[in-house]
């Protein structure tokens, strides 16, 4: 009789342990779900919490990529204002001022042209920044083919100069041009052209075509 009583106590103890384990697992699952919901909510509002405003409070985000339109300004508090103002193709890319001596860029390879993306960058920081360090840009044609390029900046005479030796002083605006050497198939094709701009920890995406 005593042996049966001991077995009963063992079974009761095992059942109690199983119930406790189940309760712990359920609490853990509920906690993880709540954490996941908070993280998802944060990611969709990251632009605002990081002090970024785009145009008239456009907070259209996708995986932390902020969508921009042409002539729409993205502002990062105490950092910068960035505005893509235009783009065009050309075998030769000329500066705004072509009087006298000036620099220009010409696609050397047959069947190739430059895609020029023009954007303004206002430095809202307290010290100067090197123009070549403010942003990187890539373009993707037809959602498949990716191209990298290089940047140049306008000097005080509206001629091209080298971005890697030019600083943008606080509260001044640099006028930059990003150049991509692309084949004529990109120029004459019907596929989309989407530019991705990485400016510090921020990523912007703009449809050029």
DOGUNU-738021 format. One record per residue (C-alpha): residue in three letters; y, z, x. Coordinates in steps of 0.2 Angstrom, whole numbers, plus 5000, padded with zeros to 4 digits. Last residue first. Example, Ala and Ser with C-alpha at 12.3 -4.5 7.8 and 13.67 -1.06 7.14 Angstrom:
DOGUNU-738021
> SER | 4995 | 5036 | 5068
> ALA | 4978 | 5039 | 5062
end
This chain:
DOGUNU-738021
> UNK | 5281 | 4675 | 5063
> UNK | 5290 | 4688 | 5073
> UNK | 5281 | 4703 | 5064
> UNK | 5286 | 4719 | 5072
> UNK | 5276 | 4734 | 5077
> UNK | 5283 | 4750 | 5085
> UNK | 5274 | 4763 | 5096
> UNK | 5282 | 4779 | 5101
> UNK | 5277 | 4790 | 5115
> UNK | 5289 | 4782 | 5127
> UNK | 5294 | 4766 | 5120
> UNK | 5279 | 4755 | 5116
> UNK | 5283 | 4739 | 5107
> UNK | 5270 | 4729 | 5099
> UNK | 5275 | 4711 | 5094
> UNK | 5266 | 4701 | 5080
> UNK | 5264 | 4682 | 5080
> UNK | 5255 | 4675 | 5065
> UNK | 5246 | 4659 | 5066
> UNK | 5253 | 4642 | 5061
> UNK | 5253 | 4634 | 5078
> UNK | 5267 | 4625 | 5087
> UNK | 5272 | 4638 | 5099
> UNK | 5256 | 4646 | 5101
> UNK | 5247 | 4630 | 5104
> UNK | 5261 | 4626 | 5116
> UNK | 5254 | 4639 | 5128
> UNK | 5263 | 4656 | 5131
> UNK | 5274 | 4663 | 5145
> UNK | 5281 | 4679 | 5137
> UNK | 5299 | 4684 | 5140
> UNK | 5307 | 4701 | 5134
> UNK | 5326 | 4700 | 5134
> UNK | 5337 | 4716 | 5135
> UNK | 5355 | 4720 | 5130
> UNK | 5358 | 4738 | 5136
> UNK | 5368 | 4749 | 5125
> UNK | 5379 | 4763 | 5131
> UNK | 5379 | 4782 | 5126
> UNK | 5371 | 4787 | 5142
> UNK | 5371 | 4774 | 5156
> UNK | 5358 | 4760 | 5156
> UNK | 5352 | 4758 | 5173
> UNK | 5348 | 4741 | 5182
> UNK | 5337 | 4738 | 5197
> UNK | 5320 | 4736 | 5187
> UNK | 5329 | 4726 | 5173
> UNK | 5334 | 4712 | 5185
> UNK | 5349 | 4702 | 5180
> UNK | 5353 | 4689 | 5167
> UNK | 5371 | 4684 | 5164
> UNK | 5382 | 4691 | 5150
> UNK | 5396 | 4695 | 5163
> UNK | 5393 | 4714 | 5161
> UNK | 5374 | 4711 | 5165
> UNK | 5361 | 4705 | 5153
> UNK | 5344 | 4712 | 5155
> UNK | 5327 | 4705 | 5160
> UNK | 5309 | 4710 | 5154
> UNK | 5292 | 4705 | 5157
> UNK | 5277 | 4698 | 5148
> UNK | 5260 | 4702 | 5141
> UNK | 5250 | 4691 | 5129
> UNK | 5236 | 4695 | 5117
> UNK | 5226 | 4682 | 5107
> UNK | 5217 | 4688 | 5092
> UNK | 5228 | 4693 | 5077
> UNK | 5234 | 4674 | 5076
> UNK | 5245 | 4677 | 5091
> UNK | 5247 | 4695 | 5098
> UNK | 5262 | 4700 | 5108
> UNK | 5265 | 4714 | 5120
> UNK | 5280 | 4725 | 5125
> UNK | 5284 | 4739 | 5136
> UNK | 5299 | 4750 | 5134
> UNK | 5312 | 4760 | 5143
> UNK | 5306 | 4759 | 5161
> UNK | 5313 | 4742 | 5165
> UNK | 5330 | 4747 | 5160
> UNK | 5331 | 4762 | 5171
> UNK | 5338 | 4776 | 5162
> UNK | 5355 | 4785 | 5164
> UNK | 5357 | 4803 | 5159
> UNK | 5361 | 4814 | 5144
> UNK | 5350 | 4804 | 5132
> UNK | 5356 | 4793 | 5118
> UNK | 5353 | 4777 | 5127
> UNK | 5356 | 4762 | 5116
> UNK | 5343 | 4748 | 5117
> UNK | 5346 | 4731 | 5110
> UNK | 5332 | 4718 | 5108
> UNK | 5329 | 4700 | 5111
> UNK | 5311 | 4692 | 5111
> UNK | 5310 | 4676 | 5121
> UNK | 5294 | 4666 | 5119
> UNK | 5293 | 4655 | 5134
> UNK | 5285 | 4638 | 5135
> UNK | 5269 | 4631 | 5141
> UNK | 5261 | 4613 | 5140
> UNK | 5264 | 4610 | 5159
> UNK | 5266 | 4625 | 5169
> UNK | 5283 | 4630 | 5176
> UNK | 5291 | 4639 | 5161
> UNK | 5309 | 4640 | 5166
> UNK | 5319 | 4656 | 5167
> UNK | 5338 | 4656 | 5170
> UNK | 5351 | 4664 | 5181
> UNK | 5369 | 4660 | 5181
> UNK | 5383 | 4652 | 5193
> UNK | 5398 | 4644 | 5184
> UNK | 5398 | 4646 | 5165
> UNK | 5381 | 4649 | 5156
> UNK | 5385 | 4665 | 5147
> UNK | 5372 | 4670 | 5134
> UNK | 5358 | 4668 | 5147
> UNK | 5347 | 4653 | 5147
> UNK | 5328 | 4652 | 5143
> UNK | 5320 | 4636 | 5148
> UNK | 5304 | 4628 | 5140
> UNK | 5310 | 4637 | 5124
> UNK | 5304 | 4648 | 5110
> UNK | 5315 | 4660 | 5100
> UNK | 5317 | 4678 | 5095
> UNK | 5329 | 4689 | 5087
> UNK | 5338 | 4706 | 5085
> UNK | 5325 | 4719 | 5089
> UNK | 5334 | 4736 | 5087
> UNK | 5331 | 4752 | 5097
> UNK | 5342 | 4768 | 5096
> UNK | 5337 | 4780 | 5110
> UNK | 5333 | 4798 | 5115
> UNK | 5343 | 4812 | 5108
> UNK | 5335 | 4809 | 5091
> UNK | 5324 | 4794 | 5091
> UNK | 5332 | 4780 | 5081
> UNK | 5323 | 4764 | 5075
> UNK | 5336 | 4750 | 5070
> UNK | 5331 | 4736 | 5059
> UNK | 5338 | 4719 | 5065
> UNK | 5321 | 4711 | 5063
> UNK | 5309 | 4722 | 5053
> UNK | 5300 | 4737 | 5060
> UNK | 5283 | 4745 | 5057
> UNK | 5279 | 4762 | 5065
> UNK | 5262 | 4763 | 5073
> UNK | 5255 | 4781 | 5071
> UNK | 5239 | 4775 | 5063
> UNK | 5249 | 4764 | 5051
> UNK | 5266 | 4770 | 5047
> UNK | 5280 | 4765 | 5035
> UNK | 5293 | 4778 | 5037
> UNK | 5308 | 4767 | 5032
> UNK | 5322 | 4780 | 5031
> UNK | 5336 | 4767 | 5030
> UNK | 5333 | 4759 | 5047
> UNK | 5319 | 4768 | 5055
> UNK | 5321 | 4787 | 5058
> UNK | 5312 | 4796 | 5072
> UNK | 5314 | 4815 | 5075
> UNK | 5296 | 4819 | 5080
> UNK | 5294 | 4827 | 5063
> UNK | 5300 | 4811 | 5054
> UNK | 5288 | 4799 | 5063
> UNK | 5274 | 4811 | 5062
> UNK | 5274 | 4811 | 5043
> UNK | 5257 | 4801 | 5041
> UNK | 5249 | 4810 | 5055
> UNK | 5254 | 4827 | 5049
> UNK | 5246 | 4824 | 5032
> UNK | 5230 | 4819 | 5040
> UNK | 5230 | 4834 | 5051
> UNK | 5232 | 4846 | 5036
> UNK | 5218 | 4837 | 5026
> UNK | 5207 | 4839 | 5042
> UNK | 5211 | 4857 | 5044
> UNK | 5207 | 4860 | 5025
> UNK | 5190 | 4851 | 5027
> UNK | 5186 | 4861 | 5042
> UNK | 5189 | 4877 | 5034
> UNK | 5178 | 4872 | 5019
> UNK | 5164 | 4867 | 5030
> UNK | 5165 | 4884 | 5040
> UNK | 5165 | 4894 | 5024
> UNK | 5150 | 4885 | 5017
> UNK | 5141 | 4887 | 5034
> UNK | 5145 | 4906 | 5034
> UNK | 5139 | 4908 | 5016
> UNK | 5123 | 4899 | 5020
> UNK | 5120 | 4910 | 5036
> UNK | 5122 | 4926 | 5025
> UNK | 5110 | 4920 | 5012
> UNK | 5097 | 4916 | 5025
> UNK | 5099 | 4933 | 5033
> UNK | 5097 | 4942 | 5016
> UNK | 5082 | 4932 | 5012
> UNK | 5074 | 4937 | 5029
> UNK | 5078 | 4955 | 5025
> UNK | 5070 | 4954 | 5008
> UNK | 5055 | 4946 | 5015
> UNK | 5053 | 4959 | 5028
> UNK | 5055 | 4973 | 5015
> UNK | 5041 | 4965 | 5005
> UNK | 5030 | 4964 | 5020
> UNK | 5033 | 4983 | 5024
> UNK | 5029 | 4988 | 5006
> UNK | 5013 | 4978 | 5006
> UNK | 5008 | 4987 | 5022
> UNK | 5012 | 5004 | 5014
> UNK | 5000 | 5000 | 5000
end
